[in-house]
């Protein structure tokens, strides 16, 4: 499905990769796995401009990416927020009190202007101006503690013998662009991905590619459930297929997730997606590949017809366009076996008709 794939660059800056020449709903919009997953959640919500709101997790993840993958870009991308700032105050020469007033009401004398150091404050005009200047320069702001945390997490990653080698033996932030040729609609859609880690030819990991993820919990079952919910499996299949399309003479069949917990002690872990057999049939990779192909087919239909369904525009809705709220069997079972209040008397069950008894099967 991917055609004309090529590597655009390595150690690519986010400021170069992220911009779009075309808007959502236009045929020149470059679809990525993150955009694809947001589209699949609700096409109407996506076309109307939804983006995940800023959060500590997202901001920390971006900082960790820079520290681990492209440390040479730190000075250009980040500004370290000072802990204090200098400003002017008016000091009384007698009692040494400092305020903004020009005259000391206690000593009845004129105050003298002086330089003072204060703790950094978001309410300060000086601090606000500094932050505005960093934003104007295209920089993100982090505190010294946040940087120290990311550096500590990076050390844990590099100290892991497998993860450390994987990172050191890979090209970083590799931009791949391609075209998606959709048969049913005849559309050609530009697509792209930014691969965090692409192991080089002399690496033992040469048969795959990888992504760095910060997470609240890297324990296997917990992370896999979370990753499935947010669609990291779709990202893995999308990225490795684009890598394979851009490097057709190579056998890149595995996609690694390098995990780093976003709190002390920054525990790392490793997860791997791979085709279950040489034909790529069955298993997580094949199912994830089928998912992104289904979503791309839906996207092309929306793009062709200019229709972007909302939550209630599905085959689950009634004929008059409403989602019908029905109790699911899992909820019904939980209610059946839920704890009951006890009042010290034997509980008398209500008399049931034969039809109600039969209903318990559902």
Buried (B, 14 or more C-beta within 10 A) or exposed (E): BBEEBEBBBEEBBBEEBEEBEEEBBEEEBBBBBBBBBBBBEBBBBBBEEBEEEEEEEEBBBBBBBBBBBBEEBBEEBBBBBEEEBEBEBBBBEEEEBBEEEEEBEEBEEEBEEEEEEEEBEEEBEBBEEBBEEBEEEEBBBBEEEBBEBBBEBBBBBBEBEEBBBBBEBBBBBBBBBBBBBBEEBEBEBBBBBBBBBBBEEEBEBBEBBBBBBBBEBBEEEEBBEBBEEEBBBBBBBBBBBBBBBBBEEEEBBBBBBBBBBBEEEBBBBBBEBBBEEEEBEEBBBBEBBEBBBEBBBBBBBBBBEEEBBBEEBEEEBEEEEEEEEEEEEEEEEEEEEEEEEEEEEEEEEEEEEEEEEEEEEE
